């Protein structure tokens, strides 16, 4: 895999983190850049760590399944991409703020909030819950663990790969906080769909190259 494929893989993998970062931005009346950078660092760091773990595990078995490694790579990427598409098309839209308990609504006081009183009373940016942030970072990077296994089968330079994936996720997560704060959640579903399609196409490319090579 070359730089373009690794970059597109990073973009595809980062879509979950991007979507969660949008939600974080929704809860901020005004962006606190320190918090935005911490959110991006958590998501980018875990997105880089998970492929490294997957690569280490996959390297132990790569020599025994070389004949089918391209099918495994395709299967994993297609499954991850398909799951993203399924989630995008089957996840219910968040109800309007005026239709649920404002005390528990994630949009309360954010750019997407329809309640002027809630927006006025809400803090500029709620304090970060680092325990929650760790759980979110792990949850949004689990797919990268499987991709790291495919890197071992394909002989990808893991340090280059995780650097590209980590930096890409960091940047897109930072952008996600800004997008969520400025525009609300309207871009969450399209980006998830795009990420799923990208991963499936990369899997197809790997499979075709091995079958025709």
C-alpha positions in Angstrom: 0.0 0.0 0.0 1.3 3.4 -1.0 0.8 6.8 0.6 -2.5 7.5 -1.1 -4.0 4.1 0.0 -2.8 4.6 3.6 -4.1 8.2 3.6 -7.5 7.1 2.3 -7.5 4.2 4.9 -6.8 6.8 7.6 -9.7 9.0 6.4 -12.0 6.0 6.3 -11.1 4.9 9.8 -11.3 8.4 11.2 -15.0 8.9 10.3 -16.2 7.4 13.5 -14.0 9.7 15.5 -15.0 12.6 13.2 -18.7 11.9 14.0 -18.1 11.8 17.7 -16.0 15.0 17.6 -19.0 16.6 15.9 -21.1 15.6 18.9 -18.5 17.1 21.2 -18.6 20.3 19.2 -22.4 20.4 19.5 -22.1 20.7 23.3 -19.9 23.8 23.1 -21.5 27.2 22.9 -18.1 28.5 22.1 -15.0 26.4 21.2 -12.4 26.0 23.8 -9.3 25.2 21.8 -7.5 23.5 24.5 -10.4 21.0 24.9 -10.6 20.6 21.1 -6.9 19.7 20.9 -7.2 17.2 23.8 -10.2 15.5 22.0 -8.3 15.3 18.8 -5.1 14.0 20.5 -7.1 11.2 22.3 -8.8 10.1 19.0 -5.6 10.4 16.9 -3.5 8.6 19.5 -5.7 5.6 19.9 -6.3 5.5 16.2 -2.6 5.1 15.7 -2.1 2.7 18.7 -4.8 0.1 17.6 -3.2 -0.7 14.2 0.1 -1.2 15.9 -1.5 -3.8 18.2 -3.2 -5.5 15.3 0.0 -5.5 13.3 1.9 -7.1 16.2 -0.7 -9.8 16.5 -1.0 -10.4 12.8 2.7 -10.7 12.3 2.7 -13.8 14.5 0.5 -15.6 12.0 1.3 -13.9 8.7 3.8 -16.5 7.5 1.2 -19.3 7.8 -1.6 -17.7 5.8 0.2 -15.9 3.0 -1.9 -17.7 0.4 -5.1 -16.1 1.6 -3.9 -12.9 3.1 -5.5 -10.8 0.4 -8.9 -12.4 1.0 -8.5 -11.7 4.7 -7.6 -8.1 4.0 -10.6 -7.7 1.7 -12.9 -9.4 4.1 -11.9 -7.2 7.1 -12.0 -3.9 5.2 -15.3 -4.8 3.5 -16.8 -5.8 6.9 -15.7 -2.6 8.5 -16.9 -0.5 5.6 -20.2 -2.4 5.4 -20.7 -1.9 9.2 -20.2 1.8 8.8 -22.8 2.0 6.0 -25.2 -0.1 8.0 -24.9 2.2 11.0 -25.3 5.3 8.8 -28.5 4.1 7.2 -30.1 2.4 10.2 -29.2 4.7 13.1 -32.2 6.8 14.2 -31.7 10.6 13.9 -31.5 12.4 17.2 -34.8 13.8 18.2 -35.3 17.6 18.3 -34.2 19.1 21.6 -37.7 20.3 22.3 -38.9 16.7 22.2 -36.8 15.3 25.0 -35.5 16.0 28.5 -33.3 19.1 28.1 -31.2 18.0 31.2 -29.9 14.9 29.3 -29.9 16.2 25.8 -26.4 16.2 24.2 -27.4 19.3 22.1 -28.2 21.4 25.2 -26.6 24.8 24.8 -24.8 23.8 21.6 -25.0 25.1 18.0 -27.9 22.7 17.3 -30.0 23.7 20.4 -33.4 25.1 19.7 -34.1 26.2 23.2 -32.8 29.8 23.7 -33.1 29.5 27.5 -31.0 26.3 27.6 -28.5 27.9 25.3 -28.2 31.0 27.5 -27.8 29.0 30.8 -25.4 26.3 29.4 -21.7 26.8 30.0 -19.5 27.9 27.1 -18.0 24.4 27.1 -18.7 21.7 29.6 -15.5 20.2 31.3 -14.0 17.2 29.6 -14.7 13.8 31.2 -11.4 12.0 30.5 -12.7 8.6 31.5 -15.5 9.1 28.9 -13.0 10.4 26.4 -10.8 7.2 26.7 -13.8 5.0 26.2 -14.9 6.9 23.2 -11.4 6.9 21.7 -11.2 3.1 22.2 -14.7 2.6 20.7 -13.9 4.6 17.6 -10.6 2.9 17.0 -11.5 -0.7 17.4 -11.9 -1.0 13.6 -8.3 0.1 13.2 -7.2 -3.0 15.2 -8.5 -5.2 12.4 -6.9 -3.0 9.8 -3.6 -3.4 11.6 -3.8 -7.1 11.1 -4.2 -6.6 7.4 -1.0 -4.5 7.4 0.9 -7.4 8.8 -0.3 -9.7 5.9 0.5 -7.0 3.3 3.9 -6.2 4.6 3.0 -2.5 5.1 5.6 -0.3 6.9 3.7 0.0 10.2 5.4 3.1 11.5 4.6 5.1 8.3 1.0 3.7 8.4 0.2 4.6 12.0 1.8 8.0 11.6 -0.4 8.8 8.6 -3.5 7.3 10.3 -2.9 9.1 13.6 -2.2 12.5 12.1 -5.2 12.2 9.7 -7.5 11.3 12.6 -6.1 14.1 14.8 -6.7 16.7 12.1 -10.2 15.4 11.1 -11.2 15.2 14.8 -10.2 18.8 15.3 -12.2 19.8 12.3 -15.1 17.7 13.6 -15.3 19.7 16.8 -15.4 22.9 14.8 -17.9 21.6 12.3 -20.2 20.4 15.2 -20.0 23.7 16.9 -20.6 25.7 13.7 -23.0 23.6 11.7 -24.5 21.0 13.9 -24.9 17.3 13.1 -25.9 17.6 9.4 -22.6 16.3 8.1 -22.4 13.3 10.5 -24.3 10.8 8.3 -22.6 11.7 4.9 -19.1 11.4 6.3 -19.9 8.0 7.8 -21.2 6.8 4.5 -18.1 8.2 2.7 -15.8 6.5 5.1 -17.5 3.1 4.6 -17.3 3.3 0.8 -13.6 4.3 0.9 -12.7 1.2 3.0 -14.7 -1.2 0.8 -13.0 0.2 -2.3 -9.6 -0.1 -0.8 -10.4 -3.7 0.1 -11.5 -4.4 -3.5 -8.3 -2.8 -4.9 -6.1 -5.1 -2.7 -8.1 -8.2 -3.8 -8.0 -7.3 -7.5 -4.2 -6.6 -7.4 -3.5 -10.0 -5.8 -5.8 -11.9 -8.1 -4.5 -10.3 -11.3 -0.9 -9.8 -10.2 
